[in-house]
């Protein structure tokens, strides 16, 4: 009976629940594209009720549909930029560790350089330079989020290079490509995947904040940042639901992504779960 | 074949202080013939493992050279004819590779060698974490006995084995190296073992 609920299964259950929840949000958002934009003045400024779970705004738009839509846009954007960012981090980390001292100092300099500038500032600059919109924000997030993961991968590679079994394989006449493929990549994978998943919440939060500040997605798109910044004007008139529900959903999505990352870490490298 | 160590000097880099570097090896000389098994003994911290790492090419000497048949060992490309067996087998195998892949990294290790070292075939499908230190060490010895090996450096390889296994492995190693004309350098604190196994003994002082 104890087998039924061991730790591994709990972790797995949490992981699956988070993934399903996020997938539902994503698919829901794609399906209710029409609804999110539909205005209906006969139902404006309604407080949350059974028909409109999150209430409606001053144009009579269903806030539930808008929130879903906004979240799905955020998740999509997070996925694109986190994937690009993680890929860049991986390549740079491997180059830095595998290709000698000059390459290493060049990459390390870039890492320190990007880390030295506040994220949000660089993000706004890149986003505005690329003409805002989905493209601008995606590029901005992708170009600012790689350094931390690149640093982790570089450190891991350097540590691996010093390990006896890789030195032995080298003396057994194995080539560099073989060493990287057979000995290094399998050790890097857990770090990489966990790092990739943990980039999502960052990407989503930064996307929302840049959009909130008006440097991100255009205002006709129902992004979470837009919803929140618009609702600021109506908070004083007592329409709390305009900000509360979308904000809470954003926090929930971010927490769930963290949960996925942490659970993935526990599954892929069980040793770290004791920390 | 003949392995020559000529006037080898080596010091570990000291990061703190400008004081003079402590040479762990100074103009060390040694020659090993193919038919020999040379024992090497010294107290802890006298550079036995360092010497093995230098000879096998894991470290670069500050001065002096290592010659195999008169040619510098560094000029041999690919499989290194001088193989070292490390003291800690746990560090010497990739924890994410199955044992059969570990063995496959050696230079065409024959079945006969695996059998002679008492390695069971079903161990091949296990991961290093699923074997004991002694069992792992047998794999490390087998891996170092590939086709291209001419000299074998054994750095305290039997300390974690019980006496029966020790004797089993040393008998096999002596027979195998004599038959294939592989020279050996055996490092150990255990004087009795060296007297039993080696053709001559060198004190490193």
HADDOCK unambig.tbl for C-alpha pairs under 7 A between the chains (distance, minus, plus):
assign (segid A and resid 164 and name CA) (segid B and resid 91 and name CA) 6.03 0.50 0.50
assign (segid A and resid 164 and name CA) (segid B and resid 92 and name CA) 5.36 0.50 0.50
assign (segid A and resid 165 and name CA) (segid B and resid 91 and name CA) 6.38 0.50 0.50
assign (segid A and resid 165 and name CA) (segid B and resid 92 and name CA) 4.37 0.50 0.50
assign (segid A and resid 165 and name CA) (segid B and resid 93 and name CA) 5.06 0.50 0.50
assign (segid A and resid 165 and name CA) (segid B and resid 94 and name CA) 5.80 0.50 0.50
assign (segid A and resid 169 and name CA) (segid B and resid 105 and name CA) 6.98 0.50 0.50
assign (segid A and resid 171 and name CA) (segid B and resid 79 and name CA) 6.05 0.50 0.50
assign (segid A and resid 171 and name CA) (segid B and resid 80 and name CA) 5.49 0.50 0.50
assign (segid A and resid 172 and name CA) (segid B and resid 79 and name CA) 4.80 0.50 0.50
assign (segid A and resid 172 and name CA) (segid B and resid 80 and name CA) 6.16 0.50 0.50
assign (segid A and resid 172 and name CA) (segid B and resid 105 and name CA) 6.95 0.50 0.50
assign (segid A and resid 172 and name CA) (segid B and resid 106 and name CA) 6.21 0.50 0.50
assign (segid A and resid 173 and name CA) (segid B and resid 78 and name CA) 4.05 0.50 0.50
assign (segid A and resid 173 and name CA) (segid B and resid 79 and name CA) 3.90 0.50 0.50
assign (segid A and resid 173 and name CA) (segid B and resid 80 and name CA) 6.59 0.50 0.50
